[in-house]
Amino acid sequence: MQKASEEKDLEDFREALKIYSKAVPDATFVDIENKMRRDNLNFYLIAMEKPVGDCISVINLQGKLDCKFVVGFYYSPKPQRANLKERWPESVEGNLERLEDAGIPYDREIPKCSNCGEMGHTARGCKEEHVVHERVEVKCVNCGAVGHRARDCTEPRRDRFACRNCGSSEHKAAECPNPRSAEGVECKRCNEGDTIQSKSKYSYMLICTLSRSFREGLSTGPCPENLSQLRVSMNVPFLSKASRLFLSFSVLALGL
């Protein structure tokens, strides 16, 4: 353990700890941590809260099952990553107290049924009624089709940096000389692309988005079907003067 500590070799330290625990079977994690501090080793035994699955059992050096905390091996007594701070013991004394009921995760080697959730058998031998689980839908980000991923797509690769208006790779949407188009674009609120028949899809999409942004919390209904509804939404009392001016200007700029 001393040599592994000097070389800061974590794998060798784990193996040395196993050998030490077999040579001194009565030594607990608390005893070992105290001895490591007296010998000024570069490793620390830290007991942390860590969720484990039903197929895993946390066992200490004396064979106690289902310990509350999981022992980890670290180079510092303080958390070095932000995601460890909440689970890290508050003090040295708190860590020693946790180590009394801490262990190392081991596989129980008992199967868990994915159908009924019980231990001791698999779904193939389950006697309960078969449960149909909803599978996550796989959708290609290249062509938008369902059933395959982009790596398996047979369609030509889409340029992610191409113009979003006309699809050209030679310029961006802000520099596009073509008229604005909303072909293939769907409103995220009402799931429609052209509700106001007399106006372009692009104009309606912008109005729908603006209306949704400024009417948040006011109504959960669909997007405005005409301008009168939109103008009502602009006059709600909680909107600031700047917000009303911005929305009014947007409506006028679109010619609606």
TAFENDA-V685647 format. One record per pair of residues at least 4 apart in sequence whose ideal C-beta (glycine too) atoms are under 6 Angstrom apart, sorted by the first residue. I is the first residue (numbers start at 1). J is the second residue. If there is no record, write none. Layout:
[[I/J] [I/J]]
This chain:
[[1/16] [4/9] [4/12] [4/13] [4/16] [5/41] [5/42] [5/43] [8/42] [13/43] [21/61] [27/31] [27/32] [29/45] [29/71] [29/99] [29/102] [30/96] [30/99] [30/100] [33/45] [36/41] [43/73] [44/74] [44/77] [45/71] [46/72] [46/74] [47/69] [47/71] [47/95] [47/98] [47/99] [47/102] [48/70] [48/72] [48/87] [49/87] [50/70] [52/56] [52/105] [54/112] [55/108] [55/112] [56/105] [57/65] [57/66] [57/106] [57/108] [58/67] [58/70] [58/103] [58/105] [59/65] [59/103] [59/106] [60/64] [60/67] [60/103] [67/101] [67/102] [67/103] [68/101] [69/98] [69/102] [71/102] [71/104] [76/80] [79/84] [79/85] [79/88] [84/88] [89/94] [89/95] [89/98] [90/94] [98/102] [110/119] [111/122] [112/119] [113/118] [113/121] [113/122] [113/123] [113/126] [114/123] [115/123] [115/126] [115/131] [116/126] [116/128] [121/125] [137/146] [139/146] [140/145] [140/148] [140/150] [140/153] [141/150] [142/150] [142/153] [142/158] [143/153] [143/155] [148/152] [159/169] [162/167] [162/169] [163/168] [163/171] [163/172] [163/173] [163/176] [164/173] [165/173] [165/176] [165/181] [166/176] [166/178] [171/175] [180/202] [182/201] [182/202] [182/205] [186/191] [186/193] [187/192] [187/205] [187/208] [189/212] [189/223] [190/222] [190/223] [193/201] [194/201] [195/204] [195/225] [196/204] [199/203] [199/204] [199/256] [203/254] [204/208] [208/223] [210/247] [210/250] [211/215] [211/224] [211/230] [211/233] [214/247] [215/219] [215/233] [218/236] [224/229] [224/230] [227/256] [234/244] [234/247] [239/243] [239/244] [251/256]]
